[in-house]
């Protein structure tokens, strides 16, 4: 793989990851449709923090662990 191909591959991975993340946020925001603005903001903030925490901590609260 050339340097140029490697850069394009990395760029593709970044775009794909951003798309998945933004789609997740958009779907959650749509699920909260109709909530009062203050509640909507609070819930969105909590969900984003939870999502970021799972990425930075390397954990996924919804996925069971293989070992107890």
matplotlib code that plots the C-alpha trace (Angstrom):
import matplotlib.pyplot as plt

x = [0.0, 1.4, 1.4, -1.3, -3.5, -2.9, -4.0, -7.2, -8.0, -7.5, -9.7, -12.4, -12.4, -12.7, -15.6, -17.3, -16.9, -18.2, -21.2, -22.1, -21.7, -23.8, -26.5, -26.6, -27.0, -29.6, -31.7, -31.6, -32.6, -35.5, -36.6, -36.8, -39.1, -41.9, -40.0, -39.7, -36.6, -34.9, -35.5, -34.5, -31.2, -30.5, -31.1, -29.1, -26.2, -26.3, -26.5, -23.6, -21.5, -22.4, -21.4, -18.1, -17.4, -17.8, -15.4, -12.7, -13.0, -13.1, -16.3, -19.8, -22.4, -24.9, -22.6, -22.1, -18.5, -17.0, -15.5, -17.1]
y = [0.0, 3.4, 6.4, 8.0, 4.9, 4.7, 8.3, 7.7, 4.6, 6.5, 9.4, 6.9, 5.3, 8.8, 9.8, 6.5, 6.8, 10.4, 9.3, 6.5, 8.8, 11.6, 9.1, 7.8, 11.3, 12.3, 9.2, 9.7, 13.4, 12.4, 9.9, 12.8, 14.8, 16.5, 16.8, 20.2, 22.1, 21.9, 18.2, 17.5, 19.4, 17.6, 14.2, 14.9, 16.1, 13.0, 10.7, 12.3, 12.2, 8.5, 7.8, 9.7, 8.0, 4.6, 5.6, 7.1, 4.4, 1.6, 0.1, -0.4, -0.6, -2.3, -5.1, -7.9, -8.6, -12.0, -12.5, -11.7]
z = [0.0, -1.0, 1.3, -0.8, -0.6, 3.1, 3.6, 1.5, 3.5, 6.8, 5.4, 4.5, 8.0, 9.5, 7.3, 8.0, 11.7, 11.7, 9.6, 12.0, 15.1, 13.6, 12.5, 16.0, 17.5, 14.9, 15.5, 19.3, 18.8, 16.6, 19.3, 21.8, 19.4, 21.4, 24.7, 26.2, 25.1, 28.6, 28.9, 25.3, 25.8, 29.1, 27.6, 24.5, 26.6, 28.8, 25.8, 24.1, 27.3, 27.7, 24.1, 24.4, 27.6, 26.1, 23.3, 25.6, 28.3, 25.7, 27.2, 25.8, 28.5, 26.3, 25.3, 27.9, 28.9, 28.0, 31.5, 34.8]

ax = plt.figure().add_subplot(projection="3d")
ax.plot(x, y, z, "-o")
ax.set_aspect("equal")
plt.show()
